[in-house]
């Protein structure tokens, strides 16, 4: 079987101008990056404002397992499938981070015959957006220390600087460092550290901003430190927002690429799905809605993390109203949720599959709490039996959910036709009555408790005393209307990654909270979540190399 990179390399890509022309985008609205990638001009995007919006479809998934679910592959396959049946469709995805590409994933542009291309460029540097975001982040870090060095007019307490450095790579040794060693000329030594670029608040701001003016305003609101009398210090106070915006001027233009079948895709932005909202940029999504009849997008991790944040943060902030959701499941993953070890997944086990279906059941129920109709897409693997696939479809039918087996990984758009037609039927039925889980006026602590109870099946939340005090202070300071962004393990509804299936009655421990005033949400950090991942024992980087012809090998 051909590797993903070999399938992508064998594809005959169309000039990006041809892809744009299909959408009615003129050549002068393109900022080309080679033959097959282009950024869309902001002036052209503004000219689309009077057009009606297409229909927004979210692709989400069950809780992730090592067995694999194929959410991005489904997003691409569904987009291709919709175009195949005559529905003018745009795909909107996040950009891959170099950290996971060289760590565990090895690539994040879809798979098999459902990929966005050029796959190598998208996975490696792309148009430089993440580098620009990292540069803007680190410019602010340098300006904070420089402000302190040159007299500290604002009275910044160096013990309360919360703005760390950023790097788009997994590097556990940079989680905690001491900076400014080497004498007085190098500043004031203090504890510091790095986050991965996708966990930066600059990334979250970038993906939620409406335009450059909104971007600069949001950057200026980011809280970076406290004074000696505990008053907040913002990036605007430091004077960094303008220069940061200049660094992001080109990056904020969405990136147009294509699928293996020559269908349009916007790949733009990529916030961490734990510490932030895990969705592509609002600018790209809005552009897609103006240019196509359907926009297929995805949110990070399972529906409890990704879909909840997509609905409660992105849709709330951007005024988006999704028409349907497709939840991705596999027989393999559901068997793991039912207690089967990865080594035994190739054997049919209907009892374990039925037990593990509880995870999909919970996610479907959660999606319905937002008033969004659901279609289930079952990615087929070679070892799946007809009995296993039939059981999933029957169990979904019992819940009133239409489910279809998908084979787009092997067959491209042909393998996603049934799901595409189901999505069109559901959207045409007009059943969507979208509403966020909670109103803005709900107090911050209660918002966290509602998410834990309604989405995670928890009995309650326990707050560290410092976290509780911070929430109360932010509520009093006027931040109470912000939505919450819960950071926890993606592998379980609980904060224990080993508890698969659909655990309930647990308590969610909130160890700290963080105010992302620029992005416009409050982060509740639960369990052992980290903002700088480490590399695994055998990172994907060990397999990535150039061959004798100068071609990249090892991306998949």
N, C-alpha and C positions, 0 to 999 in steps of 0.2 A: 504494500500500500504506500502511495506517495505521501511524503511529509507535507505539512501545510505550506512550508516555504517552497517546495518543489511545485505544488499546485499553483501557488501564486506566481511563481517565476515563469511557468508555462503559459499563463494567461496572456491574451493579446489585448492590452489596454488601449482604450480610445483616448485621443487628445482631450485634455481637460476642457478645452473650448467647446468640443462637441457635447460633453456632458452638461456644461453650462447652458448651451443653446437649447437643449431639450427642456430646460426650465425657464426659458425666456430671459436668461441672463446675458446681457451684451458683453462683447469682448472687452470694452473699456471699463467694465465693472470688475474685471479680474486682475489680481496681482499674482502672476504666475510664479510658482516655485518649481521650475523645470517643466517637463511635458505633461505631467499627470497630477499635479497638485496646484491649487490656486487659492488665495485668500479673496474674500468678497469685500468689495469696497463699502465703507460705512455710508457714503452718500447714496449708493444704490439701495442699500437696505432701508434707509429712511424713506426712499421713494415708494416702498411697498406698503407703507402704513395704512393706506385706504383700502387695501385688498381684504377680502374676507379670509378668516382663518380656516385651515383644513382641520381634520380630526386628529387628536392626539392619542396615541396608543402606547401604553407603558408595557415593557417586557420586564418581568421580575421572576423570582424563582423560590424554590424551597430553600431551607437552610443548607448552606454548602457542606459538602462532604468530600473526602479524597477520591470518591468514585467519579466525580465530575457531573455537572448539570448542563453546561453549554448555553448559558444565557446570552452571551454576545453572538454566538453562532445562530441562536434562534432569532435574535434581533435582525441580523443580516439576512437570514433565510426568509423570515417573514416579510421583510421589505422587498426582497426579490420576488417572493411569491405574490405579493399584492401587485407589484408592477406586471408580473406575468399574466394576471387575470384582468389587467386593464385599469387598475386603480393607481393613479399618479401618486407615487410615494417617495418620500425622503426619509433616509435613515439618519439619526442623530446619535453619536457615540462620544464617549470620553476618549481623550488621548491616553495612550499607555505611558506609565512611568518607567524610567530606566531601572529603578530599584527592583521591582517585581520581575521585569524582563530578564535581568541577570541573576535574580534570586530563585524564585519558584516557577513562575509562569513560562518564562522563555519567550514571551510574545503575547499580545492581547488585541489581535485584530480579527477575531473570529477564527474559524477553523474549517478544514476540509474544503468543500465547494461553496461555502458560505463565508466569505472573507471580504474585508475592505482592503483595497490595494492602492498604491504600491506598499506591500506589507513590510518590507525591510525599512523603508523610510519612515513609515508611520510608527514603527516600534523603536526606531533609533534616531533620535533628535528631531525628526519631522521638520516643522517649520521654525523650530527654536522657541516655541511658546514657553515651554517649561524652563528653559534657560533664562528667558526674560523675566519670568516670575521669580526664579531663584535670585537673579541679580537685583530685582526691586526689593525683595525681602532682605537681602544682605546689605543693600545700601542703607536701609532703615536701621539695621543693627549697627552699622558703622557710625551712622549719624547720632545714634543714642549715646554711644561711648564717646564720640567726639564732643558732644554737648557737655557731658560730664567733665571731660578733660579740660575744656576751655572755660571753666568757671562755674558750670552747673547752675545757670541762671534760674532754671525751673525748680531747683531743689530736689532733683531726682534722688531717691534712696536706692543706692546700688544694690542693696539686698532685696529690693522689690522690683527689679527689672524682669519682666516676664517675656520679653521678646528675645527668642533664641535665634541662632543661625539656621540656615536651611541648605540642603544638598539633595539632589535627585538621585540618591543611591542608598541602598541598605548598608548601614555601617554602625553596628552596635557600640563600637568603641567611642563614637562621638556623642552618645546619649548624654553623658555628663563630662564636662571638661572644666579646667581652670584657664581663663583667658587673661591676657595683658601681663604675662610674666616678663621679666627682663629689665626691670628698673622703671623709674619715674617717666622716662621718655615714652614708654609704651602704654601709659594709662594706669588705671587702678585695677589691680588683680581682683577677680571675682569668679564665682561659680557660673558656668554658662553651659551651653549644650547645643546640639543640632536636632532639628526635625527633618524628616523627609519632605521635599518640596511640596508634594501633594497634600501634606498635612498643614501647610502654611495657611494662615488666615488670608494672605494675599491671594492664594488660589481660590478660596471660597468667595472672596470679594469679586475677583475676576469673573467667576462663573455666575454670579447673581446680579452683576451690574447691568444697567440698561444701555449705557453708552459711556464715552470717555468722561463726560462731566460727572455722571453718577459714580463712575469708577474712582475719580479723584476725591469726591466727597466721602465715599465709603472708606477709602484708604485713610483719609484724614481723621476718621472717627475711631480707628483702631486703637485700643488701649495697650500701651507698650510698657508702662511702669507705674509706680506710685511715688508720690513725694514723701518726704520725711513725716508729714502729717497725714499721710495715706490718701491724698487726693489723686485722682487719675491723671496720667500724662498720656496724651495721644500722639499719633504720628503727625497730626496737624500742628500740635504744640511744638514738636521737634522741627517742623518745617520741611518734612520729607515728602509730603503727598504729591506735590507738583513734579518733582524729579522722578519719583516712582512711576507716575502716570506716563511720563515721556518714555521710560524704558518699556512700557507696556503698550505703546501707541499702535504698533504693528501687530503685536500678539493678539490684541482684542478682536481683530478681524477673523471671522470663522473660516475654517479650512475646508475646501471642497475637494473630495476625492470620489472614488467610484467603487462599486463592488466588482467581483469577478465577472458578473453578467452585465457590467456597464451601467448600473443604476446609481443614481447620485447619493452621496453620503456626506454629511457635515461632521467632522471629527474635531472637537474643540473643548479644551479645558479638561480637568480631571481631578477634582477634589477627592481626598481619601474618604471612603464610605463609612469609616468609623468616626473619625474625629470631625468630619464635616458631612455635607449632605450627599456626596457621591453621585452627582449628576453632571452631564455636559452643560455648557453655558446656556444661560437664558437667551443670549443674543442668537446663538445657533438655532435653538428650538423655535424661537419666534420667526427667524428667517425661513426655516423649514415650513412652518405653518402658513406662511404667505406664499410660498413657492409651490406647494404640493397640496393634494387633496387629503393625504394621510401622512402623518409623521410617526415613525416608529422609533422609540427611544428606550433606553434602559436605565436602571438605577442599581447602584452597587450592592453586592451580596444578596441575601435573601430578602423576602418581602418585609420581614419585621424591622430590618434596618433600612434597606434601600427604598422600598416603596413608601414606608411611613415618612421618611424624610423628603422624598419626592413630593408627596402630597402635602405634608404639614409645613415644609419650608419652601421648596421651589415653587410649587403651584400657588401657595398662599402669597408669596412675595411677588411673583410675576403675573398673578391674575390668570393662570392657566386652568383649563377645565378639561381633564382627560375624559375621553369617550369610552375607553375600554382598557382592560389590563389582560395581558397574557401571562400566565404563570407557568414556568418551565419546571418539569419534573423528569426524572428518569427512574426506571425500575431499579437500577443499581443503587441510586442514592436512597430511594425509599426502603430498600432492603437493609441498607446500613442503618437508617433510622429505626428499623425494626430489630436491630441487634446483630446483623450479620457482619463478620469481619471482611475487609477488602479482599483478602485472598480467596474467599469462598463465594464471591459475588457471581461467578459464572454459572453456578448451579441454581436451578429453579427452586424457589422457596416462597410459596404463596402465603404461608402463615406469617413469615417475617415481613413480606410486602404489605400485607393487610395491617400489621401492627405499625409499620412505618408510614402508612398512609395518613396516620394521625397528624404528621407534620404538614402534609399538603392540605389536609382538612383545616387545620388551624390557620394557615396562610390564606386560604380561600375565604374563610370567615372574616379574617382581618381586612382583606381588600374590600369586602362588601360593606364594612363599617364606614368606608369613605364614599359610599354610593356609586361605586364603579362596577359595571358588569364584568364578569370574568370568563375567559376561555382558557382551557388547559392545553399546553403543548407538551407532548411526551417525546423527548429525543430518544430515538431508537439506537441501541448498541447491538453489536453483532451477537452477543450471547443472550439477549432478551428472548424469552419464549412467548408464543402467541397467548398462552394462558396468563402470563404476567401482564402483558399489555392489555388484554381484555379485562383483567381485574381492575386495573387503574381506570380504564374508561367506564366500567360499570360503577365503580365507587364514585367517580365524578358525577355520573348521571344521577346517582342517588342524592347528590347535593344540588342537583339542578344545574350542573355545569357541563357544557359541551366540551369534550376532550378529543384530541386527534393525535395520532402518532405522526411524528415528523422524521423525514429522511433527507433533509436538505444537506446534511453533512456529506452524504454520498451522492446525492442527485441534484443538488442546487435547488433552484426555485420550484422545479417539478415536485420535489419532496415536501414543499411547504404549501402547496395549493389548498389542501383541505383546511388548514389553519387559517390561511388568508381569507378563504370564503366564509369561514365561521366568524372572523373578525368583522368582515363587511356586514354580515347579517346582524351581529350584535350591535354594531354602531348604527346601522339603519333602523334598528328597533327603538332607538332613542331612550333607552332605559337609564342612561347615566344621569345621576343627580348628585354630582360631586359636592362634597363638603369636607373640610378638614376635621380632624378628630376632636379638636377643642377650639373654642373661640379665643381671640386675642386677650380678652379680659381675664381669663383664668390665671390665677397666680402661678408664678414659675414653679414652685415646689409641687403644686397640684398638677401642673402639666406633665412633669416627670412621672408622678404617681399614676396619672391616667394612661400614659404610654405603657408603663410597666404592667398595669393591670389589664388593660384592654388588648394590647398587642402581644405582650410576652406571657400572659397568663399568670402573672405574679400575684402573690397575696398582698405584698406591700413593698415599700422602698425604705431602706435605712440610710440616713444621711450622716456622713461624718460631721461632727459639730462645726468644723470650719466651713464646710460646704453649706450647711444650713444657714450659718451666719452670713456668708457671701450672698446667698440667694435673697435673704431678707434685706440686705443692704442694697442690692441691685433693684429689688422691687421698690424700695423706698426712693431710690435715685431716679426712677422713671423708666426703667428697663423692663418692667413687668409685662408689657405687651409682646415681647419677643417670643418666637417659638423656641422650643428646646430641641437639642440634637444629642441623642443619647449615644455615647461611645461605649460599646461592649463587644464581646466576642461575637463573630458572625456565625459560629458553628452551633449555637444553641439559642433557644428562647430564654434561657437563663444566662448567668454570667460564668457558668462552668462549661467549658467547651466539650467536655466528655458526656454531657447530658443531651443525647440526641432525642429524636421523636418530638413529643409535645409535652414537655414537663410543665407542671402547674403547681401553684401554691408556694413557690419559692419567694425569697426576699431578694430584691435587687439592691446591692450595696453601692451607694454613690460616694466614692472616695474623695472626689474634688469636683469643682465646677469652674468653668472658664467663660469669661464674657467675651464673645466675638462681636463687639459693637459695630465694627465695620461691615461684616458679613450680615449681621442682623439676627443672631441667634445666641443662645446660651448652651454651652456644651456641658453635659453631665458625664463625667468619666467614671466608668464602672469596672470593677475587677482589675485585670492586669493589662489593659490596653496600653500600647506604647505608640508614640508618635515618630519613632525612628526604628524601623524594623531591622533585624539582623539577617544575615545570609544563612541558609540552611546548611547542613553538614556537607551536602553535595550541591552547590549552587548551579543554576543553569549556565552560568558563566564558564564553567568547566567544559561545556560542550560547544560553546560559541566560538567560531574561528573563521578565518578566510582560507579558502582552498587554493590550489595552485593557479586557478583562473581568476583569483581575486573576488570570488563570490562568497557571501556570508553563509556559513553552515551553523546549524544548531538552534536557530530560532524556530519555534513551532507554534 
